[in-house]
Amino acid sequence: MTTVLKVILDQLVDVVDADAAEASLEVARALVATAPARCEVAGVVPADGVAAAAGVPGLSQILRAPFPRSGLLASWPMGVAGGVAGGLLHAPTLAAPLVKHDRAHDNEQTVVTMWDLAAWETPGLLPRATVLAHRALLKRAEKHADAVVVPAHAIADRLAEIAPRLASRVRVIPGAAPAGFRVPTDAVGRRRELGVPDRIAVVAGGTEDQLRSVLASIAGEQTASVVVFDEPADVAGAIAAAGIDRSRVIVPGRLDAADRAAVLDAAVLLIALSERSAFPWRAVEALTLGVPVVAADSPVHREVLLDGARIAPFDDLRDAAGEVLSSADELHRWAVRSGDRGRAFSWRDHAERVWSLHAEL
């Protein structure tokens, strides 16, 4: 008898959270690659996502939901499953048909994933419809999810405060950089097209106020250009308010994995600003490439980055960056520590632990 694990791929076409969409594909591919004997992986996709599911080779079947993603995000929070519930169901996001099921007698399971708690911690930065949908889905998860996967114990602790009834069902399984994340052979050409020079500093995550503060702290110095990843909504306003020469700040917009790796190849340092309960995607990618990382002190950064990054209170980030850049030996030391820590993350490990979780359930 073959066991089928159904993986929900809700953002194949309608991408609203690029990191979650990318992670979902990585999870699905890794689950296919690590499937135990007599186990298969099927894809559950929105009505308009069947063709795009070809990007996940090895799926045993494609199960088409009755609505596009917008319809699913309207119906699933209300408990309307749309015919795709049942069996072993794994959602690499919170989007899932969370309905009553019988795990003991029918071997039905529903597991969802939460990469961040933005809908609760920073709701003003998200569309109102997204906040309402996420909060409604979490309420349904409290009733019907057999487990909730989060990428860090710090996020699990915060989630337990938001949804106490879920505390015993939360499992910690970290994410990773994209599989095979490496500097592309055409990195120089990619940077040229993006207008990114050599020897840059990369700033990732954080709020407009944090970005403005960091840029203002270096505005009067003749230092390297700065590339802003994961820019806040009003990045132009933050740059203007910082008083820094606009030509020194490059905002390339959303980049694919190869372009991000090409940019990081020119980085002497990545500064991770976010203090929120969210998996630090860009910082982990920097670790994977051995780029020195300076990160704002937060429970997530302390846990995920460990000693692979120089962690300091936000107000001390400038001094911390100065320490890392103080000499060639110091910079090399932090590059080595970064690369060592980067090897701790892989999607294959994530998938194997997901298979173990479903077997445990």
SULTA-V584823 format. One record per residue. N is the residue number from 1. PHI is phi in whole degrees, 0 to 359 (none if undefined). NEAR is the number of other C-alpha atoms within 12 Angstrom. D_CENTER is the distance of its C-alpha to the mean C-alpha in Angstrom with 1 decimal. Layout:
BEGIN
n/phi/near/d_center
N/PHI/NEAR/D_CENTER
N/PHI/NEAR/D_CENTER
END
This chain:
BEGIN
n/phi/near/d_center
1/none/7/34.8
2/264/14/31.4
3/266/22/28.4
4/248/33/25.9
5/260/41/22.2
6/267/41/21.1
7/253/51/17.4
8/275/44/16.4
9/241/51/15.0
10/276/47/15.3
11/246/36/13.7
12/296/33/15.8
13/246/24/17.9
14/267/23/17.0
15/272/22/13.5
16/248/21/12.7
17/226/24/8.9
18/298/24/8.3
19/293/32/4.6
20/294/33/5.5
21/296/28/8.6
22/295/34/7.9
23/297/39/6.4
24/299/43/9.5
25/296/37/11.7
26/297/34/10.9
27/299/44/11.5
28/298/47/14.7
29/297/34/16.0
30/290/36/15.7
31/296/40/17.4
32/298/34/20.1
33/292/26/20.6
34/249/25/21.0
35/302/31/22.9
36/295/23/25.9
37/302/14/29.4
38/63/14/30.4
39/234/24/26.8
40/228/29/25.2
41/240/39/22.1
42/249/36/22.6
43/254/44/20.3
44/257/50/20.6
45/233/42/20.1
46/298/36/21.2
47/302/28/24.7
48/260/26/23.9
49/249/29/21.4
50/297/27/23.8
51/296/18/24.4
52/292/23/20.7
53/294/33/20.3
54/297/21/22.3
55/288/21/19.2
56/240/32/18.7
57/294/22/22.0
58/100/22/23.5
59/294/32/22.9
60/287/26/26.2
61/198/22/26.3
62/245/32/24.6
63/258/32/25.1
64/270/30/25.3
65/288/32/24.7
66/284/24/27.4
67/229/26/25.4
68/293/27/22.9
69/303/30/19.5
70/300/25/21.1
71/290/23/23.8
72/293/36/21.7
73/288/37/19.8
74/270/25/23.4
75/269/26/24.8
76/298/36/22.4
77/297/32/22.3
78/266/26/26.1
79/87/28/26.3
80/268/24/27.4
81/282/27/26.0
82/69/30/27.3
83/81/23/28.6
84/247/33/25.4
85/280/34/25.3
86/96/29/26.9
87/73/30/26.7
88/268/41/23.6
89/240/46/20.6
90/234/45/17.0
91/249/45/14.3
92/286/45/10.6
93/226/42/10.2
94/276/46/12.9
95/284/49/15.0
96/196/52/17.9
97/281/45/21.7
98/273/42/22.2
99/228/34/26.0
100/298/23/28.6
101/208/23/29.1
102/245/19/31.1
103/289/24/29.2
104/289/11/32.4
105/261/9/34.7
106/255/12/32.8
107/54/21/29.9
108/257/29/27.4
109/221/38/23.9
110/227/45/20.9
111/238/46/17.6
112/240/45/14.5
113/230/46/10.9
114/233/43/9.4
115/276/42/5.9
116/204/37/7.9
117/239/37/11.6
118/300/31/11.9
119/295/30/14.7
120/252/28/16.7
121/270/21/16.1
122/225/21/16.0
123/298/19/17.4
124/293/17/19.4
125/269/21/16.5
126/243/21/15.8
127/302/17/18.4
128/302/16/20.8
129/298/19/20.5
130/293/26/16.8
131/299/24/17.5
132/297/22/20.5
133/295/30/18.9
134/296/33/16.1
135/293/30/18.8
136/292/29/21.2
137/294/37/18.8
138/294/40/18.3
139/299/25/22.1
140/289/33/22.6
141/297/41/20.2
142/301/31/22.5
143/275/23/25.3
144/237/32/24.3
145/284/41/21.1
146/279/38/22.2
147/199/39/19.0
148/235/48/15.6
149/268/40/12.8
150/231/39/10.7
151/270/39/9.0
152/202/36/11.7
153/296/28/15.3
154/298/31/15.1
155/288/41/12.9
156/299/37/15.4
157/296/24/18.2
158/292/27/17.1
159/296/38/16.6
160/297/23/20.1
161/287/16/21.5
162/281/21/20.2
163/228/27/21.1
164/304/19/23.7
165/292/22/24.7
166/270/30/21.4
167/309/26/21.6
168/284/19/23.4
169/254/29/21.0
170/276/33/17.7
171/235/35/16.4
172/259/31/14.1
173/222/38/12.3
174/294/41/9.7
175/270/44/7.0
176/197/42/8.1
177/290/37/8.7
178/307/36/10.1
179/304/27/13.4
180/72/21/16.2
181/295/31/14.3
182/206/27/17.5
183/291/28/19.6
184/289/22/21.3
185/294/14/25.1
186/258/17/25.3
187/302/25/23.2
188/297/23/26.1
189/296/19/26.8
190/297/28/23.2
191/295/31/23.4
192/297/17/26.8
193/295/15/25.7
194/274/22/23.0
195/74/25/25.6
196/257/34/23.8
197/280/30/26.5
198/280/26/26.5
199/52/22/25.8
200/244/29/23.3
201/252/38/21.1
202/251/49/17.5
203/246/46/16.3
204/226/41/12.6
205/73/34/11.4
206/88/36/14.2
207/263/30/16.8
208/299/30/19.7
209/296/26/22.0
210/294/31/20.0
211/297/44/19.8
212/300/30/23.4
213/297/27/24.4
214/294/39/22.9
215/294/41/24.5
216/296/25/27.7
217/291/26/28.0
218/245/28/28.3
219/301/26/30.1
220/271/15/33.5
221/258/15/32.6
222/271/12/33.1
223/251/20/29.9
224/294/27/27.5
225/293/32/25.6
226/241/41/22.2
227/255/42/19.3
228/256/42/16.9
229/267/40/13.2
230/50/33/11.2
231/295/35/14.7
232/290/29/15.9
233/303/22/18.2
234/254/19/21.4
235/295/32/20.5
236/297/24/24.1
237/295/20/25.6
238/295/28/23.8
239/293/35/25.1
240/298/23/28.5
241/291/23/28.8
242/285/26/27.9
243/74/24/31.0
244/267/29/29.5
245/300/23/30.9
246/302/22/28.7
247/291/18/29.3
248/273/29/27.5
249/246/37/24.1
250/250/30/22.3
251/240/30/19.7
252/281/26/18.7
253/78/20/16.4
254/290/21/13.5
255/245/25/14.0
256/283/21/13.4
257/299/29/12.5
258/295/27/16.2
259/292/31/16.8
260/297/39/14.0
261/295/37/15.7
262/296/36/19.0
263/293/49/18.3
264/296/48/17.1
265/298/37/20.3
266/265/34/22.3
267/274/36/20.6
268/274/39/22.8
269/195/46/20.2
270/244/49/16.7
271/252/51/16.8
272/264/52/13.7
273/267/46/15.0
274/296/40/12.8
275/248/32/14.5
276/273/28/12.6
277/276/35/11.3
278/207/41/7.5
279/293/43/5.5
280/277/44/6.6
281/305/39/4.9
282/294/45/8.4
283/296/50/10.4
284/294/45/9.6
285/296/46/10.4
286/297/54/13.5
287/300/46/14.5
288/300/39/14.4
289/265/40/16.9
290/73/36/18.8
291/273/45/18.4
292/303/48/19.6
293/236/54/17.2
294/245/49/18.6
295/231/49/16.4
296/297/39/17.5
297/297/29/18.6
298/200/28/16.6
299/303/28/16.4
300/292/37/12.7
301/298/40/13.5
302/298/28/16.8
303/282/28/15.4
304/282/37/12.5
305/275/42/14.2
306/49/28/17.7
307/271/26/20.5
308/280/34/18.5
309/225/43/18.2
310/274/41/20.9
311/259/39/19.8
312/211/30/22.1
313/305/23/22.6
314/307/30/21.5
315/293/19/25.2
316/254/22/25.7
317/298/34/22.9
318/298/31/25.6
319/294/23/27.8
320/296/30/25.1
321/297/37/24.3
322/299/23/28.0
323/294/24/28.4
324/296/33/25.9
325/268/29/27.7
326/292/17/31.1
327/202/14/32.2
328/297/14/31.5
329/294/13/31.7
330/293/20/29.2
331/297/29/26.7
332/296/21/27.2
333/300/25/26.9
334/286/35/23.4
335/293/33/22.4
336/295/25/23.6
337/296/30/21.9
338/298/36/18.6
339/297/28/19.1
340/299/25/20.4
341/291/31/17.3
342/300/36/15.1
343/287/26/17.0
344/281/26/15.9
345/247/32/12.6
346/204/28/13.0
347/288/34/12.0
348/297/29/15.8
349/297/24/15.8
350/303/37/13.1
351/295/37/15.2
352/298/25/18.4
353/287/27/17.5
354/293/42/16.6
355/301/36/20.1
356/298/18/21.6
357/298/28/20.3
358/294/34/21.9
359/293/19/25.0
360/297/15/25.3
361/292/23/25.1
END
